[in-house]
Amino acid sequence: MGSLSTTAAPMLAAHLIKDILHNSKIDPALVGEVILG
């Protein structure tokens, strides 16, 4: 289960980033800051 989440999380994040960049409603820099902490 642990290995599954470590594989799925980056894929989900990448998909979210793609959607956000495509929509351009949210500042990508802000999103990057949130993800990177």
N, CA, C, O and CB atoms as a CASP TS submission, in Angstrom:
PFRMAT TS
TARGET T0000
AUTHOR 0000-0000-0000
METHOD Language model
MODEL 1
PARENT N/A
ATOM      1  N   MET     1       0.836  -1.201   0.000  1.00  0.00           N
ATOM      2  CA  MET     1       0.000   0.000   0.000  1.00  0.00           C
ATOM      3  C   MET     1       0.871   1.252   0.000  1.00  0.00           C
ATOM      4  O   MET     1       0.564   2.230  -0.681  1.00  0.00           O
ATOM      5  CB  MET     1      -0.946   0.005   1.219  1.00  0.00           C
ATOM      6  N   GLY     2       1.955   1.214   0.765  1.00  0.00           N
ATOM      7  CA  GLY     2       2.843   2.371   0.838  1.00  0.00           C
ATOM      8  C   GLY     2       3.478   2.685  -0.499  1.00  0.00           C
ATOM      9  O   GLY     2       3.551   3.843  -0.911  1.00  0.00           O
ATOM     10  N   SER     3       3.944   1.625  -1.186  1.00  0.00           N
ATOM     11  CA  SER     3       4.605   1.840  -2.464  1.00  0.00           C
ATOM     12  C   SER     3       3.621   2.351  -3.513  1.00  0.00           C
ATOM     13  O   SER     3       3.991   3.090  -4.426  1.00  0.00           O
ATOM     14  CB  SER     3       5.262   0.549  -2.944  1.00  0.00           C
ATOM     15  N   LEU     4       2.358   1.943  -3.364  1.00  0.00           N
ATOM     16  CA  LEU     4       1.336   2.381  -4.312  1.00  0.00           C
ATOM     17  C   LEU     4       1.112   3.887  -4.198  1.00  0.00           C
ATOM     18  O   LEU     4       1.005   4.585  -5.207  1.00  0.00           O
ATOM     19  CB  LEU     4       0.015   1.624  -4.073  1.00  0.00           C
ATOM     20  N   SER     5       1.042   4.381  -2.967  1.00  0.00           N
ATOM     21  CA  SER     5       0.781   5.803  -2.748  1.00  0.00           C
ATOM     22  C   SER     5       1.968   6.651  -3.200  1.00  0.00           C
ATOM     23  O   SER     5       1.783   7.758  -3.705  1.00  0.00           O
ATOM     24  CB  SER     5       0.474   6.069  -1.266  1.00  0.00           C
ATOM     25  N   THR     6       3.186   6.138  -3.021  1.00  0.00           N
ATOM     26  CA  THR     6       4.368   6.902  -3.431  1.00  0.00           C
ATOM     27  C   THR     6       4.445   6.970  -4.949  1.00  0.00           C
ATOM     28  O   THR     6       5.041   7.893  -5.502  1.00  0.00           O
ATOM     29  CB  THR     6       5.657   6.274  -2.856  1.00  0.00           C
ATOM     30  N   THR     7       3.841   5.989  -5.625  1.00  0.00           N
ATOM     31  CA  THR     7       3.819   6.012  -7.088  1.00  0.00           C
ATOM     32  C   THR     7       2.678   6.886  -7.595  1.00  0.00           C
ATOM     33  O   THR     7       2.829   7.615  -8.576  1.00  0.00           O
ATOM     34  CB  THR     7       3.686   4.587  -7.649  1.00  0.00           C
ATOM     35  N   ALA     8       1.538   6.807  -6.921  1.00  0.00           N
ATOM     36  CA  ALA     8       0.341   7.508  -7.376  1.00  0.00           C
ATOM     37  C   ALA     8       0.412   9.004  -7.094  1.00  0.00           C
ATOM     38  O   ALA     8      -0.055   9.813  -7.896  1.00  0.00           O
ATOM     39  CB  ALA     8      -0.890   6.919  -6.714  1.00  0.00           C
ATOM     40  N   ALA     9       0.995   9.372  -5.958  1.00  0.00           N
ATOM     41  CA  ALA     9       1.024  10.782  -5.563  1.00  0.00           C
ATOM     42  C   ALA     9       1.675  11.681  -6.616  1.00  0.00           C
ATOM     43  O   ALA     9       1.068  12.675  -7.016  1.00  0.00           O
ATOM     44  CB  ALA     9       1.759  10.930  -4.250  1.00  0.00           C
ATOM     45  N   PRO    10       2.892  11.367  -7.079  1.00  0.00           N
ATOM     46  CA  PRO    10       3.535  12.216  -8.098  1.00  0.00           C
ATOM     47  C   PRO    10       2.724  12.274  -9.391  1.00  0.00           C
ATOM     48  O   PRO    10       2.657  13.315 -10.043  1.00  0.00           O
ATOM     49  CB  PRO    10       4.943  11.702  -8.399  1.00  0.00           C
ATOM     50  N   MET    11       2.108  11.144  -9.757  1.00  0.00           N
ATOM     51  CA  MET    11       1.308  11.116 -10.981  1.00  0.00           C
ATOM     52  C   MET    11       0.083  12.008 -10.836  1.00  0.00           C
ATOM     53  O   MET    11      -0.280  12.736 -11.760  1.00  0.00           O
ATOM     54  CB  MET    11       0.881   9.676 -11.318  1.00  0.00           C
ATOM     55  N   LEU    12      -0.552  11.947  -9.665  1.00  0.00           N
ATOM     56  CA  LEU    12      -1.710  12.800  -9.395  1.00  0.00           C
ATOM     57  C   LEU    12      -1.301  14.263  -9.403  1.00  0.00           C
ATOM     58  O   LEU    12      -1.995  15.109  -9.968  1.00  0.00           O
ATOM     59  CB  LEU    12      -2.353  12.435  -8.047  1.00  0.00           C
ATOM     60  N   ALA    13      -0.169  14.556  -8.770  1.00  0.00           N
ATOM     61  CA  ALA    13       0.321  15.933  -8.710  1.00  0.00           C
ATOM     62  C   ALA    13       0.598  16.455 -10.114  1.00  0.00           C
ATOM     63  O   ALA    13       0.229  17.582 -10.445  1.00  0.00           O
ATOM     64  CB  ALA    13       1.595  16.022  -7.842  1.00  0.00           C
ATOM     65  N   ALA    14       1.246  15.637 -10.938  1.00  0.00           N
ATOM     66  CA  ALA    14       1.568  16.045 -12.303  1.00  0.00           C
ATOM     67  C   ALA    14       0.292  16.313 -13.091  1.00  0.00           C
ATOM     68  O   ALA    14       0.216  17.270 -13.861  1.00  0.00           O
ATOM     69  CB  ALA    14       2.414  14.967 -13.005  1.00  0.00           C
ATOM     70  N   HIS    15      -0.707  15.463 -12.892  1.00  0.00           N
ATOM     71  CA  HIS    15      -1.982  15.626 -13.590  1.00  0.00           C
ATOM     72  C   HIS    15      -2.663  16.916 -13.150  1.00  0.00           C
ATOM     73  O   HIS    15      -3.214  17.650 -13.970  1.00  0.00           O
ATOM     74  CB  HIS    15      -2.904  14.417 -13.330  1.00  0.00           C
ATOM     75  N   LEU    16      -2.619  17.186 -11.846  1.00  0.00           N
ATOM     76  CA  LEU    16      -3.213  18.410 -11.307  1.00  0.00           C
ATOM     77  C   LEU    16      -2.520  19.634 -11.874  1.00  0.00           C
ATOM     78  O   LEU    16      -3.172  20.595 -12.283  1.00  0.00           O
ATOM     79  CB  LEU    16      -3.137  18.421  -9.778  1.00  0.00           C
ATOM     80  N   ILE    17      -1.182  19.594 -11.895  1.00  0.00           N
ATOM     81  CA  ILE    17      -0.403  20.722 -12.411  1.00  0.00           C
ATOM     82  C   ILE    17      -0.759  20.970 -13.872  1.00  0.00           C
ATOM     83  O   ILE    17      -0.922  22.114 -14.293  1.00  0.00           O
ATOM     84  CB  ILE    17       1.117  20.460 -12.260  1.00  0.00           C
ATOM     85  N   LYS    18      -0.878  19.882 -14.646  1.00  0.00           N
ATOM     86  CA  LYS    18      -1.235  20.020 -16.060  1.00  0.00           C
ATOM     87  C   LYS    18      -2.586  20.711 -16.197  1.00  0.00           C
ATOM     88  O   LYS    18      -2.744  21.624 -17.008  1.00  0.00           O
ATOM     89  CB  LYS    18      -1.266  18.641 -16.754  1.00  0.00           C
ATOM     90  N   ASP    19      -3.560  20.270 -15.399  1.00  0.00           N
ATOM     91  CA  ASP    19      -4.902  20.863 -15.447  1.00  0.00           C
ATOM     92  C   ASP    19      -4.856  22.342 -15.083  1.00  0.00           C
ATOM     93  O   ASP    19      -5.485  23.177 -15.734  1.00  0.00           O
ATOM     94  CB  ASP    19      -5.855  20.116 -14.498  1.00  0.00           C
ATOM     95  N   ILE    20      -4.103  22.651 -14.033  1.00  0.00           N
ATOM     96  CA  ILE    20      -4.016  24.034 -13.562  1.00  0.00           C
ATOM     97  C   ILE    20      -3.348  24.914 -14.615  1.00  0.00           C
ATOM     98  O   ILE    20      -3.813  26.020 -14.893  1.00  0.00           O
ATOM     99  CB  ILE    20      -3.237  24.106 -12.232  1.00  0.00           C
ATOM    100  N   LEU    21      -2.259  24.421 -15.197  1.00  0.00           N
ATOM    101  CA  LEU    21      -1.562  25.196 -16.221  1.00  0.00           C
ATOM    102  C   LEU    21      -2.461  25.381 -17.435  1.00  0.00           C
ATOM    103  O   LEU    21      -2.437  26.432 -18.076  1.00  0.00           O
ATOM    104  CB  LEU    21      -0.242  24.505 -16.627  1.00  0.00           C
ATOM    105  N   HIS    22      -3.254  24.362 -17.749  1.00  0.00           N
ATOM    106  CA  HIS    22      -4.147  24.435 -18.908  1.00  0.00           C
ATOM    107  C   HIS    22      -5.255  25.440 -18.666  1.00  0.00           C
ATOM    108  O   HIS    22      -5.643  26.176 -19.573  1.00  0.00           O
ATOM    109  CB  HIS    22      -4.744  23.060 -19.223  1.00  0.00           C
ATOM    110  N   ASN    23      -5.766  25.472 -17.440  1.00  0.00           N
ATOM    111  CA  ASN    23      -6.854  26.392 -17.100  1.00  0.00           C
ATOM    112  C   ASN    23      -6.344  27.808 -16.887  1.00  0.00           C
ATOM    113  O   ASN    23      -7.041  28.778 -17.181  1.00  0.00           O
ATOM    114  CB  ASN    23      -7.580  25.912 -15.851  1.00  0.00           C
ATOM    115  N   SER    24      -5.112  27.921 -16.368  1.00  0.00           N
ATOM    116  CA  SER    24      -4.463  29.216 -16.169  1.00  0.00           C
ATOM    117  C   SER    24      -5.250  30.130 -15.232  1.00  0.00           C
ATOM    118  O   SER    24      -5.077  31.348 -15.267  1.00  0.00           O
ATOM    119  CB  SER    24      -4.270  29.904 -17.501  1.00  0.00           C
ATOM    120  N   LYS    25      -6.102  29.560 -14.405  1.00  0.00           N
ATOM    121  CA  LYS    25      -6.851  30.386 -13.460  1.00  0.00           C
ATOM    122  C   LYS    25      -6.040  30.615 -12.187  1.00  0.00           C
ATOM    123  O   LYS    25      -6.199  31.629 -11.508  1.00  0.00           O
ATOM    124  CB  LYS    25      -8.202  29.728 -13.120  1.00  0.00           C
ATOM    125  N   ILE    26      -5.161  29.649 -11.876  1.00  0.00           N
ATOM    126  CA  ILE    26      -4.325  29.757 -10.683  1.00  0.00           C
ATOM    127  C   ILE    26      -2.881  29.979 -11.121  1.00  0.00           C
ATOM    128  O   ILE    26      -2.425  29.390 -12.100  1.00  0.00           O
ATOM    129  CB  ILE    26      -4.449  28.482  -9.787  1.00  0.00           C
ATOM    130  N   ASP    27      -2.167  30.831 -10.392  1.00  0.00           N
ATOM    131  CA  ASP    27      -0.775  31.122 -10.714  1.00  0.00           C
ATOM    132  C   ASP    27       0.072  29.869 -10.511  1.00  0.00           C
ATOM    133  O   ASP    27       0.153  29.363  -9.392  1.00  0.00           O
ATOM    134  CB  ASP    27      -0.242  32.288  -9.846  1.00  0.00           C
ATOM    135  N   PRO    28       0.711  29.350 -11.577  1.00  0.00           N
ATOM    136  CA  PRO    28       1.534  28.141 -11.471  1.00  0.00           C
ATOM    137  C   PRO    28       2.638  28.275 -10.432  1.00  0.00           C
ATOM    138  O   PRO    28       2.989  27.296  -9.774  1.00  0.00           O
ATOM    139  CB  PRO    28       2.145  27.811 -12.813  1.00  0.00           C
ATOM    140  N   ALA    29       3.189  29.477 -10.276  1.00  0.00           N
ATOM    141  CA  ALA    29       4.248  29.699  -9.291  1.00  0.00           C
ATOM    142  C   ALA    29       3.713  29.457  -7.883  1.00  0.00           C
ATOM    143  O   ALA    29       4.401  28.887  -7.036  1.00  0.00           O
ATOM    144  CB  ALA    29       4.819  31.130  -9.412  1.00  0.00           C
ATOM    145  N   LEU    30       2.492  29.893  -7.645  1.00  0.00           N
ATOM    146  CA  LEU    30       1.868  29.691  -6.338  1.00  0.00           C
ATOM    147  C   LEU    30       1.655  28.202  -6.085  1.00  0.00           C
ATOM    148  O   LEU    30       1.896  27.707  -4.983  1.00  0.00           O
ATOM    149  CB  LEU    30       0.524  30.451  -6.249  1.00  0.00           C
ATOM    150  N   VAL    31       1.205  27.503  -7.107  1.00  0.00           N
ATOM    151  CA  VAL    31       0.990  26.060  -6.994  1.00  0.00           C
ATOM    152  C   VAL    31       2.305  25.354  -6.687  1.00  0.00           C
ATOM    153  O   VAL    31       2.354  24.471  -5.831  1.00  0.00           O
ATOM    154  CB  VAL    31       0.370  25.498  -8.291  1.00  0.00           C
ATOM    155  N   GLY    32       3.368  25.742  -7.382  1.00  0.00           N
ATOM    156  CA  GLY    32       4.681  25.152  -7.145  1.00  0.00           C
ATOM    157  C   GLY    32       5.140  25.395  -5.725  1.00  0.00           C
ATOM    158  O   GLY    32       5.731  24.519  -5.095  1.00  0.00           O
ATOM    159  N   GLU    33       4.867  26.588  -5.221  1.00  0.00           N
ATOM    160  CA  GLU    33       5.248  26.929  -3.847  1.00  0.00           C
ATOM    161  C   GLU    33       4.510  26.036  -2.855  1.00  0.00           C
ATOM    162  O   GLU    33       5.100  25.557  -1.886  1.00  0.00           O
ATOM    163  CB  GLU    33       4.951  28.416  -3.551  1.00  0.00           C
ATOM    164  N   VAL    34       3.228  25.813  -3.095  1.00  0.00           N
ATOM    165  CA  VAL    34       2.421  24.975  -2.207  1.00  0.00           C
ATOM    166  C   VAL    34       2.933  23.536  -2.220  1.00  0.00           C
ATOM    167  O   VAL    34       3.056  22.904  -1.171  1.00  0.00           O
ATOM    168  CB  VAL    34       0.935  25.018  -2.621  1.00  0.00           C
ATOM    169  N   ILE    35       3.232  23.021  -3.425  1.00  0.00           N
ATOM    170  CA  ILE    35       3.684  21.633  -3.554  1.00  0.00           C
ATOM    171  C   ILE    35       5.064  21.457  -2.924  1.00  0.00           C
ATOM    172  O   ILE    35       5.321  20.470  -2.234  1.00  0.00           O
ATOM    173  CB  ILE    35       3.717  21.209  -5.038  1.00  0.00           C
ATOM    174  N   LEU    36       5.949  22.423  -3.167  1.00  0.00           N
ATOM    175  CA  LEU    36       7.317  22.313  -2.649  1.00  0.00           C
ATOM    176  C   LEU    36       7.385  22.670  -1.174  1.00  0.00           C
ATOM    177  O   LEU    36       8.344  22.321  -0.485  1.00  0.00           O
ATOM    178  CB  LEU    36       8.261  23.213  -3.441  1.00  0.00           C
ATOM    179  N   GLY    37       6.370  23.362  -0.697  1.00  0.00           N
ATOM    180  CA  GLY    37       6.353  23.726   0.723  1.00  0.00           C
ATOM    181  C   GLY    37       7.128  24.985   0.943  1.00  0.00           C
ATOM    182  O   GLY    37       7.232  25.457   2.075  1.00  0.00           O
TER
END
